[in-house]
Amino acid sequence: MSASPAHRDASDRPLPQVRLVGTRPEHAALCWQWRQEPVARRFNPYDDLTLDELAVRFGAVGHDLSNHAFKTFRWMVRSEEIGFVGTVSIRANWRMLHGEIGYQIGKEWGGRGFGRAAVALLCDEAFQQSELIRLFATISVGNEPSRSIVESLGFTHEGTLRKHHLIEGHFLDQWVYGLLREEWRPGSLPA
Ligand SMILES: CC(C)(COP(=O)(O)OP(=O)(O)OC[C@H]1O[C@@H](n2cnc3c(N)ncnc32)[C@H](O)[C@@H]1OP(=O)(O)O)[C@@H](O)C(=O)NCCC(=O)NCCS
């Protein structure tokens, strides 16, 4: 998918340019490594997959949001200077026309704006390339970087699901954040 337009953050700093590239099985090793990072495991209910199982899954996802034969879509986040820095996904419900987003940036590349730039681009693409009318994210309570991203992009906190995910032996509450098509301003962050 196309490179990010000149997204800017709340202080009007330009966000890093990123591009979304459809995931293929050979990307699984990098993502599998990111899935082992303690901060990622602490907040996310990953299925316990081997690398081979993850590669099979990566070969079965869609990349073109106009193709309703797929429900799960995944892309790698690519920075021209660095290479692959993370991954983003959408799980679409084509009957309800909503999609749940997911995103991860490798710890090594965290805190540089890649997460926000990637999610901003994902929203652009989702609303431009599909008929989805709503995107939402479920975020473990306490995952402040993740919450900061969606709030800065104009998502609304719609509620909190109590003890919704069992992660690493703990039941965690989940914030639900939603964004409607009419609330999104392509290529720019809300003031
Ligand atoms: C959440 C995640 C994608 C953020 O990626 P990132 O590239 O580091 O995010 P950004 O650099 O765009 O920063 C986003 C915001 O988080 C803030 N932030 C970073 N670390 C933080 C921390 N420990 N506490 C509070 N805020 C923090 C940043 O300052 C920034 O906000 P600001 O611009 O208002 O200062 C990344 O940490 C990650 O992949 N985590 C594991 C997977 C995950 O939890 N994904 C989300 C699933 S819902």
The ligand as an SDF file (V2000), in Angstrom:
LIG
                    3D

 48 50  0  0  0  0  0  0  0  0999 V2000
    1.7970    0.3460   21.2690 C   0  0  0  0  0  0  0  0  0  0  0  0
    2.9360    0.4760   20.2590 C   0  0  0  0  0  0  0  0  0  0  0  0
    2.4530    0.0570   18.8810 C   0  0  0  0  0  0  0  0  0  0  0  0
    3.4070    1.9410   20.2330 C   0  0  0  0  0  0  0  0  0  0  0  0
    4.3200    2.0840   19.1480 O   0  0  0  0  0  0  0  0  0  0  0  0
    5.3870    3.2940   19.0940 P   0  0  0  0  0  0  0  0  0  0  0  0
    5.9780    3.3150   17.7460 O   0  0  0  0  0  0  0  0  0  0  0  0
    6.3060    3.1740   20.2410 O   0  0  0  0  0  0  0  0  0  0  0  0
    4.4180    4.5290   19.3120 O   0  0  0  0  0  0  0  0  0  0  0  0
    4.7490    6.0630   19.0140 P   0  0  0  0  0  0  0  0  0  0  0  0
    6.2320    6.2860   18.9400 O   0  0  0  0  0  0  0  0  0  0  0  0
    3.9220    6.4590   17.8410 O   0  0  0  0  0  0  0  0  0  0  0  0
    4.2540    6.7540   20.3530 O   0  0  0  0  0  0  0  0  0  0  0  0
    2.9280    6.7570   20.7070 C   0  0  0  0  0  0  0  0  0  0  0  0
    2.7420    7.5100   21.9940 C   0  0  0  0  0  0  0  0  0  0  0  0
    2.9930    6.6640   23.1100 O   0  0  0  0  0  0  0  0  0  0  0  0
    3.7540    7.4160   24.0520 C   0  0  0  0  0  0  0  0  0  0  0  0
    4.4780    6.4880   24.8880 N   0  0  0  0  0  0  0  0  0  0  0  0
    5.5150    5.7170   24.5300 C   0  0  0  0  0  0  0  0  0  0  0  0
    5.8910    4.9780   25.6010 N   0  0  0  0  0  0  0  0  0  0  0  0
    5.0550    5.3190   26.6200 C   0  0  0  0  0  0  0  0  0  0  0  0
    4.9150    4.8900   27.9750 C   0  0  0  0  0  0  0  0  0  0  0  0
    5.7090    3.9320   28.4820 N   0  0  0  0  0  0  0  0  0  0  0  0
    3.9430    5.4320   28.7490 N   0  0  0  0  0  0  0  0  0  0  0  0
    3.1190    6.3600   28.2390 C   0  0  0  0  0  0  0  0  0  0  0  0
    3.1980    6.8020   26.9680 N   0  0  0  0  0  0  0  0  0  0  0  0
    4.1610    6.2750   26.1700 C   0  0  0  0  0  0  0  0  0  0  0  0
    4.6230    8.2620   23.1950 C   0  0  0  0  0  0  0  0  0  0  0  0
    5.1830    9.3290   23.9350 O   0  0  0  0  0  0  0  0  0  0  0  0
    3.6300    8.7330   22.1770 C   0  0  0  0  0  0  0  0  0  0  0  0
    2.7840    9.7100   22.7120 O   0  0  0  0  0  0  0  0  0  0  0  0
    3.1050   11.2760   22.6220 P   0  0  0  0  0  0  0  0  0  0  0  0
    3.4390   11.5780   21.2170 O   0  0  0  0  0  0  0  0  0  0  0  0
    1.8440   11.8970   23.1320 O   0  0  0  0  0  0  0  0  0  0  0  0
    4.2670   11.4900   23.5100 O   0  0  0  0  0  0  0  0  0  0  0  0
    4.1560   -0.3900   20.6990 C   0  0  0  0  0  0  0  0  0  0  0  0
    4.5180   -0.0390   22.0030 O   0  0  0  0  0  0  0  0  0  0  0  0
    3.8920   -1.8790   20.6480 C   0  0  0  0  0  0  0  0  0  0  0  0
    4.0080   -2.4890   19.5880 O   0  0  0  0  0  0  0  0  0  0  0  0
    3.5210   -2.4930   21.7900 N   0  0  0  0  0  0  0  0  0  0  0  0
    3.2900   -3.9460   21.8320 C   0  0  0  0  0  0  0  0  0  0  0  0
    2.0870   -4.3700   20.9920 C   0  0  0  0  0  0  0  0  0  0  0  0
    0.8310   -3.6340   21.4120 C   0  0  0  0  0  0  0  0  0  0  0  0
    0.5610   -3.4740   22.5910 O   0  0  0  0  0  0  0  0  0  0  0  0
    0.0530   -3.2010   20.4090 N   0  0  0  0  0  0  0  0  0  0  0  0
   -1.1920   -2.5180   20.6370 C   0  0  0  0  0  0  0  0  0  0  0  0
   -2.3040   -3.4990   20.7540 C   0  0  0  0  0  0  0  0  0  0  0  0
   -3.8180   -2.7090   21.2140 S   0  0  0  0  0  0  0  0  0  0  0  0
  1  2  1  0
  2  3  1  0
  2  4  1  0
  2 36  1  0
  4  5  1  0
  5  6  1  0
  6  7  2  0
  6  8  1  0
  6  9  1  0
  9 10  1  0
 10 11  2  0
 10 12  1  0
 10 13  1  0
 13 14  1  0
 14 15  1  0
 15 16  1  0
 15 30  1  0
 16 17  1  0
 17 18  1  0
 17 28  1  0
 18 19  1  0
 18 27  1  0
 19 20  2  0
 20 21  1  0
 21 22  1  0
 21 27  2  0
 22 23  1  0
 22 24  2  0
 24 25  1  0
 25 26  2  0
 26 27  1  0
 28 29  1  0
 28 30  1  0
 30 31  1  0
 31 32  1  0
 32 33  2  0
 32 34  1  0
 32 35  1  0
 36 37  1  0
 36 38  1  0
 38 39  2  0
 38 40  1  0
 40 41  1  0
 41 42  1  0
 42 43  1  0
 43 44  2  0
 43 45  1  0
 45 46  1  0
 46 47  1  0
 47 48  1  0
M  END
$$$$
